[in-house]
Amino acid sequence: MILTGPAIHEAVTNKTITIDPFEPRLLNPNSYNYRLGGQLEELTSRPADPTVPARTRTIDLTDDGFVLQPGTVYLGTTIETIGSKDFVTSLIGRSSLGRLGCYLQISADLGQLGAVHRWTLEITVVQPLRIYPGMRVGQVSFWRPSGHRSPYHGHYGTLSVPAPWSPHAAAGHGAAPTPRLQEVPA
């Protein structure tokens, strides 16, 4: 069962859902609009290989924005710390950005029960698109689980920075230390 906007507001008030900072004006009928944080990691590994640590370039977003380019995967984060031990999160992009050719949460839209952090956003575009820090980029909905609850303890559940793949986790070995990133000069 998906929560309505008023139920999300009540759960935040009762502290069974964390959205911090929380702004009631960002509530929708059955979701909450989340915003883009101030930094991206551009994946520069060519070809991408999940068995070795990712090479990235850090991009600090400014008020002038940054133009995303097709053929590149960018990782951002939500401004908000989001999650719950009682509800499962699902993060998707906003249709207004989808109409501009922006794909958000390419393959990993389902959050895990118990994970509370700033979420890594997987971003790619089909045409050049300027984005800005703090802009509304997606929506999070909350679902009531059924059955025995087993909270997530994996690698990505506590990270609050744009996090590329972990070779250990990608190989199916579960949680592992955060890999040392190899930065590529701008």
Solvent accessible surface area in square Angstrom, and as a share of the most:
residue,aa,sasa,rsa
1,M,142,0.63
2,I,53,0.27
3,L,11,0.05
4,T,69,0.40
5,G,2,0.02
6,P,102,0.64
7,A,33,0.26
8,I,0,0.00
9,H,69,0.31
10,E,107,0.48
11,A,8,0.06
12,V,25,0.14
13,T,94,0.55
14,N,90,0.46
15,K,175,0.74
16,T,52,0.30
17,I,3,0.02
18,T,50,0.29
19,I,7,0.03
20,D,89,0.46
21,P,59,0.37
22,F,49,0.21
23,E,45,0.20
24,P,80,0.50
25,R,155,0.56
26,L,0,0.00
27,L,42,0.21
28,N,38,0.20
29,P,113,0.71
30,N,67,0.35
31,S,6,0.04
32,Y,0,0.00
33,N,7,0.03
34,Y,0,0.00
35,R,27,0.10
36,L,1,0.00
37,G,2,0.02
38,G,39,0.37
39,Q,69,0.31
40,L,0,0.00
41,E,11,0.05
42,E,25,0.11
43,L,19,0.10
44,T,24,0.14
45,S,9,0.06
46,R,139,0.51
47,P,120,0.75
48,A,68,0.52
49,D,54,0.28
50,P,75,0.47
51,T,96,0.56
52,V,74,0.43
53,P,50,0.31
54,A,0,0.00
55,R,96,0.35
56,T,0,0.00
57,R,57,0.21
58,T,45,0.26
59,I,12,0.06
60,D,98,0.51
61,L,16,0.08
62,T,75,0.44
63,D,131,0.68
64,D,113,0.58
65,G,13,0.13
66,F,47,0.20
67,V,45,0.26
68,L,0,0.00
69,Q,83,0.37
70,P,57,0.36
71,G,71,0.69
72,T,13,0.08
73,V,54,0.31
74,Y,4,0.01
75,L,8,0.04
76,G,0,0.00
77,T,2,0.01
78,T,0,0.00
79,I,55,0.28
80,E,0,0.00
81,T,40,0.23
82,I,0,0.00
83,G,0,0.00
84,S,4,0.02
85,K,146,0.62
86,D,30,0.16
87,F,14,0.06
88,V,29,0.16
89,T,2,0.01
90,S,18,0.11
91,L,1,0.01
92,I,85,0.43
93,G,24,0.23
94,R,65,0.24
95,S,67,0.43
96,S,54,0.35
97,L,13,0.06
98,G,42,0.41
99,R,191,0.70
100,L,80,0.40
101,G,10,0.10
102,C,8,0.05
103,Y,122,0.47
104,L,19,0.09
105,Q,16,0.07
106,I,87,0.44
107,S,99,0.64
108,A,53,0.41
109,D,58,0.30
110,L,110,0.55
111,G,2,0.02
112,Q,79,0.35
113,L,18,0.09
114,G,27,0.26
115,A,5,0.04
116,V,61,0.35
117,H,11,0.05
118,R,75,0.27
119,W,26,0.09
120,T,31,0.18
121,L,0,0.00
122,E,37,0.16
123,I,3,0.02
124,T,29,0.17
125,V,5,0.03
126,V,95,0.55
127,Q,84,0.37
128,P,81,0.51
129,L,21,0.10
130,R,112,0.41
131,I,3,0.02
132,Y,84,0.32
133,P,42,0.27
134,G,31,0.30
135,M,47,0.21
136,R,82,0.30
137,V,3,0.02
138,G,0,0.00
139,Q,46,0.21
140,V,0,0.00
141,S,15,0.10
142,F,0,0.00
143,W,104,0.37
144,R,107,0.39
145,P,33,0.21
146,S,115,0.74
147,G,62,0.60
148,H,176,0.78
149,R,99,0.36
150,S,82,0.53
151,P,64,0.41
152,Y,71,0.27
153,H,153,0.69
154,G,19,0.18
155,H,15,0.07
156,Y,81,0.31
157,G,7,0.07
158,T,112,0.65
159,L,28,0.14
160,S,41,0.26
161,V,88,0.51
162,P,11,0.07
163,A,12,0.09
164,P,7,0.05
165,W,45,0.16
166,S,1,0.01
167,P,27,0.17
168,H,85,0.38
169,A,23,0.17
170,A,55,0.43
171,A,62,0.48
172,G,65,0.63
173,H,120,0.54
174,G,40,0.38
175,A,59,0.46
176,A,20,0.15
177,P,120,0.76
178,T,77,0.45
179,P,23,0.14
180,R,214,0.78
181,L,61,0.30
182,Q,91,0.41
183,E,118,0.53
184,V,49,0.28
185,P,118,0.74
186,A,117,0.91
